[in-house]
Amino acid sequence: MKKVISLALVLAMTLTCCAFADDKGGMPGGTKLIFTTGGAQGTYYGFGGVLAGKVGEKTSTTVTAITSGGSKANIEAMDDGDAQIGFVQSDVGAYAYRGTRLFDDKIDNFSTVANLYMEQVQIVTLNPEIKTVEDLKGKNVSVGAAGSGVYFNAVDVLNVYGLDIDKDIKPTYQSFGDSVEALQDGKIDAAFIVAGAPTTAVTSLAATRKVYLVGFDDEHVLLLSALSPYYSVNVIKESVYGTEEDVTTVAVGAVVIARDDVAEADVYNFLYGIFENVEEITAAHAKGGELDLKFAASYSAVPYHKGAVKYFAEKGIKVLGK
């Protein structure tokens, strides 16, 4: 009798699990993925956590979003096998895949999952006298972590304005959170922050202090666009941080990439969990409002993962896969 009851119990539990699995959308997966994002006060981490939660809720794939050093660190973590999926700036992904600038050697064992939103190059200051990039000359400026994507964006911006990062400013190498603290303490005059606006670190600063953003003129926007195809003109509205007016800057894409050996089903589920639930994601995070399938399929520097190729094909969109 006990054996019969035990077998019945096992069967009931199995059927319950199967029924639960059947309620999930996407493809049968079940893999646990580590998703490297960025610093705790950046958009990567905040939005990444929302995406990871929604994918786990709506599909059989479990995603855990963790903090990291950002784009370059995420690529290196995946290359080392410590993560399966991660955020990168569109320009940094191209550098890695080609083995240029940030990378001494080519890293090409990853594929694109989706281009999700734009990351603005934000030059933040509390000093109203710093109105242009030229005004940074001689100032203490945070340019992101050494070797980060932010660092190279700072190099590019300074260069087109005729400034050298080592000779014309006093650079410090800090995370977004540390940069904001240094601004508040008067230890630095300005900080480069490359992240989707509104960025948590800057929003927190703007809650207690009057924040100013340094804008770019049309001539230098064109120079930056000519320097790298990954820069595009972008406007940060005055309502974002309470600035006196809209601020023109440039932006790069926030791209999700995955190791090539991640299962097709799990990358498919990542996209399914996001794009079948855009309204719910938007309710949880402002960046959800920028999610768009055509934009997601627009990144051309790195071929798409086979799971992404399958998902986009079902939506009538063809992307280049490996």
C-alpha positions as CSV (number, residue, x, y, z in Angstrom):
1,M,0.0,0.0,0.0
2,K,2.8,2.4,0.9
3,K,4.5,1.7,-2.5
4,V,1.2,2.5,-4.3
5,I,0.8,5.8,-2.3
6,S,4.4,6.7,-3.0
7,L,4.1,6.0,-6.7
8,A,0.9,8.0,-6.8
9,L,2.6,10.9,-5.0
10,V,5.5,10.9,-7.4
11,L,3.2,10.8,-10.4
12,A,1.1,13.7,-9.0
13,M,4.2,15.8,-8.4
14,T,5.5,15.0,-11.9
15,L,2.2,16.0,-13.5
16,T,2.1,19.2,-11.4
17,C,5.6,20.1,-12.5
18,C,4.8,19.4,-16.1
19,A,1.6,21.4,-15.9
20,F,3.7,24.3,-14.5
21,A,6.2,24.0,-17.3
22,D,3.5,23.9,-19.8
23,D,2.2,27.2,-18.5
24,K,5.5,28.8,-19.4
25,G,5.9,30.4,-22.8
26,G,8.8,30.2,-25.2
27,M,10.8,27.0,-25.9
28,P,11.5,24.2,-23.5
29,G,14.7,25.3,-21.8
30,G,15.4,25.2,-18.1
31,T,18.9,26.5,-18.1
32,K,20.1,28.9,-15.5
33,L,22.0,31.9,-17.0
34,I,24.2,34.4,-15.3
35,F,23.5,37.9,-16.8
36,T,26.3,40.4,-16.2
37,T,25.1,44.0,-16.3
38,G,27.0,47.0,-14.8
39,G,27.4,49.0,-11.6
40,A,24.7,49.1,-9.0
41,Q,23.8,52.7,-9.8
42,G,23.7,52.3,-13.6
43,T,20.9,51.5,-16.0
44,Y,22.3,48.2,-17.0
45,Y,21.8,46.7,-13.6
46,G,18.4,48.3,-12.8
47,F,16.9,47.4,-16.2
48,G,18.8,44.1,-16.4
49,G,17.2,43.0,-13.2
50,V,13.7,43.7,-14.5
51,L,14.4,41.8,-17.7
52,A,15.9,38.8,-15.9
53,G,12.9,38.6,-13.6
54,K,10.4,38.7,-16.5
55,V,12.3,36.0,-18.5
56,G,12.2,33.7,-15.5
57,E,8.6,34.4,-14.8
58,K,7.4,33.9,-18.3
59,T,9.7,31.1,-19.6
60,S,11.5,28.0,-18.4
61,T,14.8,29.8,-18.5
62,T,16.1,31.3,-15.3
63,V,18.2,34.4,-15.5
64,T,20.2,36.0,-12.7
65,A,21.3,39.6,-13.2
66,I,24.5,40.5,-11.3
67,T,26.6,43.7,-11.0
68,S,29.8,44.0,-13.0
69,G,32.4,46.4,-14.2
70,G,30.4,47.1,-17.4
71,S,30.9,46.3,-21.1
72,K,34.5,45.1,-21.3
73,A,34.3,43.2,-18.0
74,N,31.1,41.5,-19.3
75,I,32.8,40.3,-22.4
76,E,35.8,39.0,-20.5
77,A,33.5,37.2,-17.9
78,M,31.7,35.4,-20.8
79,D,35.1,34.6,-22.4
80,D,36.2,33.1,-19.1
81,G,33.0,31.1,-18.8
82,D,31.8,33.0,-15.7
83,A,28.7,34.3,-17.4
84,Q,26.5,33.3,-20.3
85,I,24.9,36.6,-21.2
86,G,25.6,40.3,-20.7
87,F,25.2,43.9,-21.7
88,V,27.7,45.7,-23.9
89,Q,27.9,49.1,-25.6
90,S,27.5,48.7,-29.3
91,D,31.0,50.2,-29.9
92,V,32.6,47.9,-27.3
93,G,31.1,44.8,-28.8
94,A,32.6,45.8,-32.2
95,Y,36.0,46.4,-30.6
96,A,36.0,42.9,-29.0
97,Y,34.8,41.1,-32.1
98,R,37.6,42.8,-34.2
99,G,40.3,42.8,-31.5
100,T,40.8,46.6,-31.6
101,R,41.1,49.5,-29.1
102,L,39.9,48.0,-25.8
103,F,41.1,44.5,-26.7
104,D,44.6,43.3,-27.5
105,D,43.2,40.1,-29.0
106,K,40.0,39.3,-30.8
107,I,37.2,37.8,-28.8
108,D,34.6,36.3,-31.1
109,N,33.0,33.5,-29.2
110,F,29.8,35.5,-28.6
111,S,26.8,36.5,-30.6
112,T,24.2,39.3,-30.5
113,V,20.9,38.7,-28.8
114,A,19.3,42.2,-29.2
115,N,19.9,45.9,-29.4
116,L,17.7,47.2,-26.6
117,Y,18.0,51.0,-26.1
118,M,20.3,54.0,-26.5
119,E,22.9,54.9,-23.9
120,Q,23.6,58.6,-23.8
121,V,27.1,60.1,-23.3
122,Q,26.3,62.3,-20.3
123,I,28.9,64.8,-19.0
124,V,27.6,65.7,-15.5
125,T,28.7,68.6,-13.4
126,L,27.5,70.8,-10.5
127,N,29.4,73.8,-11.8
128,P,27.2,76.1,-13.9
129,E,30.3,77.7,-15.4
130,I,31.2,74.4,-17.2
131,K,29.0,74.9,-20.3
132,T,31.1,73.3,-23.1
133,V,33.5,70.4,-23.5
134,E,36.3,73.0,-23.9
135,D,35.5,74.2,-20.3
136,L,36.8,70.9,-19.0
137,K,40.4,71.9,-19.8
138,G,42.4,71.9,-16.6
139,K,39.6,70.4,-14.6
140,N,39.3,67.2,-12.5
141,V,37.1,64.8,-14.6
142,S,36.0,61.3,-14.0
143,V,36.3,59.3,-17.2
144,G,35.0,55.9,-16.1
145,A,37.0,52.9,-15.1
146,A,40.3,52.5,-16.8
147,G,39.9,50.6,-20.1
148,S,36.1,50.8,-19.9
149,G,33.8,51.8,-22.7
150,V,33.1,55.1,-20.9
151,Y,36.9,55.8,-21.0
152,F,37.0,55.4,-24.7
153,N,33.9,57.5,-25.2
154,A,35.6,60.2,-23.1
155,V,38.7,60.0,-25.2
156,D,36.7,60.3,-28.4
157,V,34.7,63.3,-27.1
158,L,37.7,65.2,-25.8
159,N,39.7,64.5,-29.0
160,V,37.1,66.0,-31.4
161,Y,37.2,69.1,-29.2
162,G,41.0,69.2,-29.4
163,L,41.7,68.0,-25.8
164,D,44.0,65.2,-24.8
165,I,42.7,63.1,-21.9
166,D,46.2,62.9,-20.2
167,K,47.5,66.4,-21.0
168,D,44.5,68.7,-20.9
169,I,42.4,67.4,-18.0
170,K,43.1,65.7,-14.7
171,P,41.5,62.3,-15.2
172,T,40.2,60.1,-12.5
173,Y,38.9,56.6,-13.1
174,Q,35.7,56.0,-11.2
175,S,32.4,54.1,-11.3
176,F,29.1,56.0,-11.7
177,G,28.4,55.8,-8.0
178,D,31.9,56.9,-7.0
179,S,31.8,59.7,-9.5
180,V,28.6,61.1,-8.0
181,E,30.0,61.0,-4.5
182,A,33.2,62.7,-5.7
183,L,31.0,65.5,-7.4
184,Q,29.1,66.0,-4.2
185,D,32.3,66.2,-2.1
186,G,33.9,68.7,-4.5
187,K,36.7,66.3,-5.4
188,I,36.0,66.4,-9.1
189,D,34.5,69.0,-11.4
190,A,32.7,66.8,-13.9
191,A,32.1,63.1,-14.8
192,F,31.5,61.2,-18.0
193,I,28.6,58.7,-17.5
194,V,27.5,56.6,-20.4
195,A,24.2,54.9,-19.6
196,G,20.6,55.1,-20.5
197,A,19.0,58.3,-19.1
198,P,17.6,58.6,-16.6
199,T,20.6,56.9,-14.8
200,T,20.1,56.0,-11.2
201,A,23.3,57.7,-10.0
202,V,22.5,61.0,-11.7
203,T,18.9,60.9,-10.7
204,S,20.0,60.5,-7.0
205,L,22.4,63.5,-7.4
206,A,19.7,65.6,-9.0
207,A,17.3,64.9,-6.1
208,T,19.5,67.0,-3.8
209,R,21.7,69.2,-6.0
210,K,21.2,71.3,-9.2
211,V,22.7,69.2,-12.0
212,Y,24.1,70.5,-15.3
213,L,24.8,68.5,-18.4
214,V,27.4,69.6,-20.9
215,G,25.9,69.5,-24.4
216,F,27.5,69.1,-27.9
217,D,27.1,71.4,-30.9
218,D,26.1,70.1,-34.3
219,E,29.7,70.4,-35.7
220,H,31.1,68.1,-33.1
221,V,28.2,65.7,-33.2
222,L,29.0,65.2,-36.9
223,L,32.7,64.7,-36.1
224,L,31.9,62.0,-33.5
225,S,29.6,60.3,-36.0
226,A,32.3,60.3,-38.6
227,L,34.8,59.0,-36.0
228,S,32.6,56.0,-35.2
229,P,29.5,54.7,-36.8
230,Y,28.2,53.7,-33.4
231,Y,27.6,57.3,-32.3
232,S,24.3,58.9,-33.1
233,V,22.8,62.3,-32.1
234,N,20.5,62.1,-29.1
235,V,18.7,64.6,-26.9
236,I,18.2,64.4,-23.1
237,K,15.0,66.2,-22.3
238,E,15.1,68.9,-19.6
239,S,12.5,66.8,-17.6
240,V,14.9,63.9,-17.2
241,Y,17.1,65.6,-14.5
242,G,15.5,69.0,-14.2
243,T,18.0,70.8,-16.4
244,E,17.3,74.3,-17.6
245,E,16.8,73.1,-21.2
246,D,17.1,70.0,-23.4
247,V,20.7,68.9,-23.9
248,T,22.1,67.5,-27.2
249,T,24.6,64.7,-26.9
250,V,25.5,61.4,-28.7
251,A,24.5,57.9,-27.8
252,V,25.5,54.3,-28.4
253,G,23.4,51.2,-28.3
254,A,22.9,49.0,-25.3
255,V,23.3,45.5,-26.7
256,V,22.7,42.1,-25.1
257,I,25.2,39.4,-26.2
258,A,25.5,35.7,-25.3
259,R,28.1,33.1,-25.5
260,D,27.8,31.0,-28.7
261,D,27.4,27.8,-26.7
262,V,24.3,29.0,-24.9
263,A,21.4,26.9,-26.0
264,E,19.2,28.1,-28.8
265,A,16.1,27.7,-26.6
266,D,17.5,29.9,-23.8
267,V,18.3,32.8,-26.1
268,Y,14.9,32.4,-27.8
269,N,13.3,32.5,-24.3
270,F,15.2,35.6,-23.3
271,L,13.8,37.5,-26.3
272,Y,10.3,35.9,-25.8
273,G,10.3,36.9,-22.1
274,I,11.1,40.5,-23.1
275,F,9.2,41.2,-26.3
276,E,6.0,39.3,-25.4
277,N,5.8,41.3,-22.2
278,V,6.8,44.9,-23.1
279,E,3.9,46.6,-21.3
280,E,4.7,44.8,-18.0
281,I,8.4,45.7,-18.4
282,T,7.6,49.3,-19.2
283,A,5.5,49.5,-16.1
284,A,8.5,48.4,-14.0
285,H,11.2,50.4,-15.7
286,A,11.2,53.5,-18.0
287,K,13.6,51.9,-20.5
288,G,10.9,49.4,-21.4
289,G,9.3,52.2,-23.4
290,E,12.3,52.0,-25.8
291,L,11.9,48.3,-26.6
292,D,11.3,47.8,-30.3
293,L,11.7,44.7,-32.4
294,K,13.2,46.4,-35.5
295,F,15.7,48.3,-33.3
296,A,16.5,45.0,-31.5
297,A,17.4,43.5,-34.9
298,S,19.5,46.4,-36.1
299,Y,23.0,45.7,-34.7
300,S,25.3,44.7,-37.5
301,A,28.8,44.5,-35.9
302,V,28.4,41.0,-34.5
303,P,26.2,38.2,-36.0
304,Y,23.1,37.1,-34.1
305,H,22.8,34.0,-31.9
306,K,20.9,31.1,-33.5
307,G,18.2,31.5,-30.8
308,A,17.8,35.2,-31.8
309,V,17.7,34.3,-35.5
310,K,14.8,31.9,-34.8
311,Y,12.9,34.4,-32.7
312,F,13.2,37.3,-35.1
313,A,12.3,35.0,-38.1
314,E,9.0,34.2,-36.4
315,K,8.4,37.9,-36.2
316,G,9.1,38.3,-39.9
317,I,12.5,39.9,-39.4
318,K,15.7,38.4,-40.9
319,V,19.0,38.9,-39.1
320,L,22.5,37.7,-39.9
321,G,23.4,34.7,-37.8
322,K,26.6,32.7,-37.4
